[in-house]
Amino acid sequence: MEAERSNRRRAAMAGWDEENWYSRYQLARLAAVQGHPAPDVTHAYLAAYEARPRRAEPLIALARWHRLRGEWALAYLYARAATE
């Protein structure tokens, strides 16, 4: 998929941290939408969060993803971490 290739290429580049973070975040969203295995989705969202810990969006999205899968405890943990 072209979106995945482009975001991987941008995430690997140096430059503005916000653009790098956004590319990693989009890669995580793509992994979730495309139905990648749970460890891959989790890793992608956490990589986006680690790239810019001030941004809560990856944790919120991860909490939502777990909630939609019926994984309430994990959803709660990520939602709580996002609020802190």
N, C-alpha and C positions, 0 to 999 in steps of 0.2 A: 504494500500500500504506500502510495506517494506521501501521504501525511506522516506516516511513521518514519519513513526515510528522512524526510525533511526535518522533523523534530529531533531525530537522533543526531543528525548532522549539526543542527544548531546547538543542541545540548553539549556537544563535544567541543564547541568553539569557545574561545576566550571572548571577553567583551562584557557587556552590561549584565550584571548579575540577575536582574529582573527578567531579561529575555531568556537567559539560561534556565532559570527557575520555571518560567512559563512553558518552555519546551519540555522539560521533565514532567511537569504537571499534565500537559497534553498527552504525553506518552502513557502516563498512568491511566488517564481517562480512556484512551484508546484500548488499552489492555483490558479494562473493565468491560467496555462495550463489546469488544470482540470475543469475550468469554474466555480469556486466558486463564490458566490454572490459578487458584487462590494465592499460592505463594508468590507467583509472578506479579499479580495485581498489588498485593500488599507491599512487595519490595519496590515496585515502581512508585507507589504513592509515598512510601517512606523516603525514597531517594529524592523525590521532589521536596518533601518537607525538610530533609537534611540540607538541601541546596540553599534553602531560605527559611530558616526556622521561625522568622517573624511572621510568615504567611501561614494562616491556619487552614486555608482551603484544602490542602491535601488530606489533613486529618479529618476535616468535616466530610469530604467526599468518601474517605475510607469508612467513616462511621456510617454514613448513609448506605454504602455498598454492603456492609455487613448487616445492617438493619433489614435491607431488602432481601437478604438471604436467610433471614430468621436467626441470625447469630447475635442475639441480644447482648450478651456479655461483652463480646468484642466491640460491638457498636457503642456500647456505653463507655468502654475504656477510651476509645478514640475520640468520642464526643467530649468526654471530660478533659482529655489532654488538650483538645482544641480550645477549650474555654480558658485554660490556664496559660 
